[in-house]
Amino acid sequence: MNASFQIDADGVSSLQVLWEDAERVLSRGWRADGDGGHSAVLVVLLAEECPPPAVLDRLAHEYELKDALDAAWAVRPLALSRERGRTALLLEDPGGEPLERLIGAPMETGLFLRLAIGIVAALGKAHQRGFVHKDVKPANILANCPDGGTRLTGFGIASRLPRERQAPEPPGVIAGTLAYMAPEQTGRMNRSIDSRSDLYALGVMFYQMLTGRLPFSAADPMQWIHCHIARQPVPPTVQVADVPGPLSAIVMKLLAKTAEGRYQTAAGTARIATRPPPASSRICGVVLPNGSATGASSPSRWANATGLIGS
């Protein structure tokens, strides 16, 4: 798809593509206001001219959640329209950019912490509101929003059930993104999907941010499933020596094969230091207990201190 193009759906024009894959194209554009002005919006278009019904259903499901999503942590849908044979989902535009665009070389620790704390805060709020996202990945994160916040998007398969089972299906038709999918979400483990499934995907994403690569590589859907169920990733600190040991251990805990082995909740708020209390240390501006800046603390203590993960 061209980087810039025009559509007339709901008065939206001059779209600029932010991110795209084989299913969806996320763009930023301008929508006419009632008073003659224009406001920025995000638009999701489907990549195929004749998409499968399941893809259309995911777009419709995301729109149906509009009243339950909070603009403080989610990108809220505005309208679902169909013009000239194409379906478009219009979303509020909080600014920022897809995290996917920021991933490449390994991130330095300070940048990672700043982004990670915002992601965990948004995901934690979604979980508190009863959502299981089920498709947490860099393309579904808007980072660096002007207000300093982070927003989740891509709620096409999100669930409001606290727990559900994934029936075994052919690997190529499982809803979600295989590279980030929790083992129980594959339908091959006889275990329920819940908010801890999102934390596994968070671990995959954090691993990618810290190392510049996914924890696994695969050539086909069945290989992806095998990786998530049976293979252990190389620790981030082994891939990239600059990754702090405690931070590497946190990521590895998030990537536990069973939900019970992971952290159980996402933290709500990060503790960023502006004026650290006495007898404290800091790493990249984050207040830590004594010793944790050198890696002496346990991963759980370090995670709670940074506000990244609730135990």
C-alpha positions as CSV (number, residue, x, y, z in Angstrom):
1,M,0.0,0.0,0.0
2,N,1.2,3.5,-0.8
3,A,2.7,5.5,2.1
4,S,0.2,8.3,1.5
5,F,-3.3,8.0,0.0
6,Q,-6.8,9.4,0.2
7,I,-10.0,7.8,1.4
8,D,-13.4,9.4,1.8
9,A,-14.8,7.2,4.6
10,D,-16.3,9.4,7.3
11,G,-14.5,12.4,5.8
12,V,-11.0,11.1,6.6
13,S,-8.2,12.0,4.1
14,S,-4.4,12.2,3.7
15,L,-3.6,9.0,5.5
16,Q,0.0,8.3,6.4
17,V,0.8,4.6,7.0
18,L,2.3,4.0,10.4
19,W,2.5,0.2,10.3
20,E,1.2,-2.7,8.3
21,D,1.2,-6.5,8.1
22,A,-0.5,-9.1,6.0
23,E,-3.9,-8.4,7.7
24,R,-4.1,-4.8,8.8
25,V,-2.8,-1.3,7.9
26,L,-2.6,1.3,10.6
27,S,-2.5,4.9,9.4
28,R,-2.8,8.4,10.8
29,G,-5.0,10.9,9.0
30,W,-7.3,13.9,9.4
31,R,-11.1,13.9,9.9
32,A,-13.4,16.8,9.2
33,D,-15.0,18.3,12.3
34,G,-18.5,19.7,12.4
35,D,-17.2,23.3,12.7
36,G,-15.2,23.1,9.5
37,G,-11.9,22.1,11.2
38,H,-10.0,18.9,11.2
39,S,-8.7,16.5,13.9
40,A,-6.2,13.7,13.8
41,V,-7.5,10.2,13.8
42,L,-6.1,6.7,13.4
43,V,-7.5,4.4,10.7
44,V,-7.3,0.7,10.5
45,L,-7.8,-0.7,7.0
46,L,-7.7,-4.3,6.0
47,A,-4.8,-5.3,3.8
48,E,-6.8,-7.6,1.5
49,E,-9.6,-6.4,-0.7
50,C,-11.7,-9.5,0.1
51,P,-10.6,-10.4,3.6
52,P,-11.8,-13.6,5.3
53,P,-14.9,-13.3,7.5
54,A,-12.9,-13.9,10.7
55,V,-10.8,-10.8,9.9
56,L,-13.9,-8.6,9.5
57,D,-15.3,-10.1,12.7
58,R,-12.1,-9.0,14.6
59,L,-12.5,-5.5,13.4
60,A,-16.2,-5.4,14.4
61,H,-15.3,-6.9,17.8
62,E,-12.8,-4.1,18.5
63,Y,-15.4,-1.5,17.6
64,E,-18.0,-3.1,19.9
65,L,-15.6,-2.6,22.8
66,K,-15.5,1.1,22.3
67,D,-17.5,2.0,25.4
68,A,-15.5,-0.3,27.7
69,L,-12.1,1.0,26.7
70,D,-10.5,3.9,28.6
71,A,-8.6,6.6,26.7
72,A,-6.1,6.7,29.5
73,W,-4.7,3.3,28.5
74,A,-6.4,2.3,25.2
75,V,-6.9,3.6,21.7
76,R,-10.7,3.9,21.6
77,P,-12.7,3.2,18.4
78,L,-14.8,6.0,16.9
79,A,-16.6,4.5,14.0
80,L,-16.7,1.4,11.8
81,S,-17.5,2.2,8.2
82,R,-17.6,0.6,4.8
83,E,-16.9,2.7,1.7
84,R,-16.2,1.5,-1.9
85,G,-16.1,-2.1,-0.7
86,R,-13.5,-1.5,2.0
87,T,-14.0,-1.7,5.8
88,A,-12.3,0.9,8.0
89,L,-12.1,1.2,11.7
90,L,-11.6,4.8,12.9
91,L,-9.8,5.3,16.2
92,E,-9.0,8.2,18.5
93,D,-5.4,9.5,18.0
94,P,-3.5,10.0,21.2
95,G,-0.3,10.7,19.3
96,G,2.7,8.5,19.6
97,E,3.9,5.8,17.3
98,P,3.8,2.0,17.2
99,L,6.4,0.4,19.3
100,E,7.1,-1.8,16.2
101,R,8.9,1.2,14.7
102,L,11.2,1.6,17.6
103,I,12.4,-2.0,17.6
104,G,15.6,-2.9,15.8
105,A,19.0,-2.8,17.5
106,P,19.1,-3.7,21.2
107,M,17.7,-0.9,23.4
108,E,19.8,0.7,26.0
109,T,18.5,0.0,29.5
110,G,17.2,3.5,30.2
111,L,15.1,3.7,27.1
112,F,13.8,0.2,27.7
113,L,12.8,0.9,31.2
114,R,11.0,4.1,30.2
115,L,9.0,2.3,27.5
116,A,8.5,-0.9,29.5
117,I,7.1,0.9,32.6
118,G,4.5,2.6,30.4
119,I,3.5,-0.6,28.6
120,V,3.1,-2.5,31.9
121,A,1.0,0.4,33.4
122,A,-1.4,0.3,30.4
123,L,-1.6,-3.5,30.4
124,G,-2.2,-3.6,34.1
125,K,-5.1,-1.1,33.8
126,A,-6.6,-3.3,31.0
127,H,-6.4,-6.3,33.3
128,Q,-8.0,-4.4,36.1
129,R,-10.9,-3.6,33.9
130,G,-11.3,-7.3,33.1
131,F,-9.7,-7.5,29.7
132,V,-7.4,-10.2,28.4
133,H,-5.9,-8.7,25.3
134,K,-4.6,-12.0,23.7
135,D,-2.5,-10.2,21.1
136,V,0.1,-8.1,22.9
137,K,2.9,-7.3,20.5
138,P,4.8,-4.2,19.4
139,A,2.4,-3.3,16.6
140,N,-0.4,-3.0,19.2
141,I,1.4,-0.6,21.5
142,L,1.4,3.2,20.9
143,A,4.4,4.6,22.7
144,N,5.8,8.1,23.2
145,C,2.3,9.7,23.3
146,P,2.5,13.5,23.9
147,D,1.0,13.2,27.4
148,G,3.7,10.7,28.4
149,G,1.4,7.7,28.4
150,T,1.3,4.5,26.5
151,R,-1.8,3.1,24.8
152,L,-2.9,-0.4,23.8
153,T,-4.7,-1.1,20.5
154,G,-5.5,-4.2,18.5
155,F,-8.4,-5.5,20.7
156,G,-9.8,-7.6,17.9
157,I,-9.6,-10.9,19.8
158,A,-9.7,-9.4,23.4
159,S,-11.8,-11.2,25.9
160,R,-13.7,-10.1,29.0
161,L,-13.8,-13.6,30.4
162,P,-11.5,-14.1,33.3
163,R,-10.6,-17.5,32.0
164,E,-11.2,-19.5,28.8
165,R,-9.9,-22.5,26.9
166,Q,-8.5,-22.4,23.4
167,A,-9.7,-25.4,21.5
168,P,-7.1,-27.2,19.4
169,E,-7.2,-25.8,15.8
170,P,-4.9,-26.0,12.8
171,P,-1.9,-23.8,13.6
172,G,-2.5,-21.5,10.6
173,V,-6.0,-20.4,11.9
174,I,-5.4,-19.8,15.6
175,A,-6.4,-16.2,16.4
176,G,-3.4,-14.1,17.5
177,T,0.2,-13.7,16.5
178,L,2.2,-16.9,16.8
179,A,5.5,-15.2,17.5
180,Y,4.1,-13.7,20.7
181,M,1.6,-16.4,21.7
182,A,1.6,-18.0,25.2
183,P,1.8,-21.8,25.2
184,E,-1.7,-22.2,26.6
185,Q,-3.1,-20.0,23.8
186,T,-2.0,-22.5,21.2
187,G,-4.7,-24.9,22.4
188,R,-2.0,-27.7,22.9
189,M,-1.6,-27.6,26.7
190,N,-5.1,-28.2,28.1
191,R,-4.7,-25.0,30.2
192,S,-6.8,-21.9,30.4
193,I,-6.0,-18.5,28.9
194,D,-6.1,-15.6,31.4
195,S,-4.3,-12.3,32.0
196,R,-1.0,-14.2,32.6
197,S,-1.1,-15.2,28.9
198,D,-0.6,-11.5,28.1
199,L,2.4,-11.5,30.5
200,Y,4.0,-14.2,28.4
201,A,3.6,-12.0,25.3
202,L,5.0,-9.1,27.3
203,G,8.1,-11.2,28.0
204,V,8.5,-12.0,24.3
205,M,8.2,-8.3,23.5
206,F,10.6,-7.2,26.3
207,Y,13.1,-9.8,25.0
208,Q,12.9,-8.4,21.6
209,M,13.3,-4.8,22.9
210,L,16.4,-5.8,24.9
211,T,18.1,-8.0,22.3
212,G,16.8,-6.8,19.0
213,R,15.5,-10.3,18.2
214,L,12.7,-12.6,19.2
215,P,13.4,-15.4,21.7
216,F,12.5,-18.0,19.1
217,S,12.6,-18.3,15.3
218,A,10.5,-20.6,13.2
219,A,9.7,-21.3,9.6
220,D,6.1,-22.3,9.9
221,P,3.2,-22.2,12.4
222,M,3.8,-25.6,13.8
223,Q,7.4,-24.7,14.6
224,W,6.2,-21.6,16.4
225,I,3.9,-23.7,18.6
226,H,6.7,-26.2,19.3
227,C,9.0,-23.3,20.3
228,H,6.5,-21.8,22.8
229,I,5.6,-25.2,24.3
230,A,9.0,-27.0,24.4
231,R,12.0,-24.8,23.8
232,Q,13.8,-22.6,26.4
233,P,15.0,-19.2,25.1
234,V,18.6,-18.1,25.5
235,P,18.6,-15.5,28.4
236,P,18.8,-11.9,27.1
237,T,22.0,-11.2,29.1
238,V,23.6,-14.1,27.1
239,Q,22.5,-12.6,23.8
240,V,23.5,-9.1,24.8
241,A,26.1,-8.7,27.5
242,D,24.9,-5.2,28.4
243,V,21.5,-6.4,29.6
244,P,21.5,-6.3,33.4
245,G,21.2,-9.7,35.0
246,P,18.1,-9.0,37.1
247,L,16.3,-7.6,34.1
248,S,17.2,-10.7,32.1
249,A,15.8,-12.8,34.9
250,I,12.6,-10.9,34.9
251,V,12.1,-11.5,31.2
252,M,12.9,-15.2,31.6
253,K,10.3,-15.5,34.4
254,L,7.7,-13.9,32.1
255,L,8.5,-16.5,29.5
256,A,7.8,-19.5,31.8
257,K,5.9,-22.2,30.0
258,T,3.2,-22.4,32.6
259,A,1.2,-19.4,33.9
260,E,2.0,-20.4,37.5
261,G,5.7,-19.9,36.8
262,R,5.3,-16.3,35.6
263,Y,4.6,-13.2,37.5
264,Q,0.9,-13.2,38.3
265,T,-0.1,-9.6,37.7
266,A,1.2,-6.5,35.8
267,A,2.1,-3.5,38.0
268,G,0.0,-0.4,37.8
269,T,2.5,2.4,38.2
270,A,6.3,2.8,37.7
271,R,8.4,4.5,40.4
272,I,10.5,7.0,38.5
273,A,12.9,8.9,40.8
274,T,13.0,12.7,40.8
275,R,14.2,13.0,44.4
276,P,15.3,9.5,45.6
277,P,14.9,8.8,49.3
278,P,18.0,8.4,51.5
279,A,19.9,5.1,51.3
280,S,18.5,4.2,47.9
281,S,20.1,3.5,44.6
282,R,18.9,4.2,41.1
283,I,19.4,2.6,37.7
284,C,18.4,4.8,34.8
285,G,16.5,7.1,37.1
286,V,14.5,4.3,38.7
287,V,14.6,4.1,42.5
288,L,15.9,0.7,43.7
289,P,16.5,-0.9,47.1
290,N,20.0,-1.0,48.4
291,G,22.2,-3.4,46.3
292,S,19.8,-3.8,43.4
293,A,21.7,-1.5,41.1
294,T,24.5,-4.0,41.2
295,G,22.3,-7.0,40.8
296,A,22.4,-8.1,44.4
297,S,18.6,-8.1,44.8
298,S,16.3,-10.9,43.6
299,P,14.6,-10.4,40.3
300,S,11.2,-10.2,42.0
301,R,12.4,-7.4,44.3
302,W,14.0,-5.5,41.5
303,A,10.9,-5.9,39.4
304,N,8.7,-4.5,42.1
305,A,11.1,-1.7,42.8
306,T,11.0,-0.5,39.2
307,G,7.3,-0.9,39.0
308,L,7.6,-3.3,36.1
309,I,5.9,-6.3,37.5
310,G,3.7,-7.1,40.4
311,S,4.4,-10.4,42.0
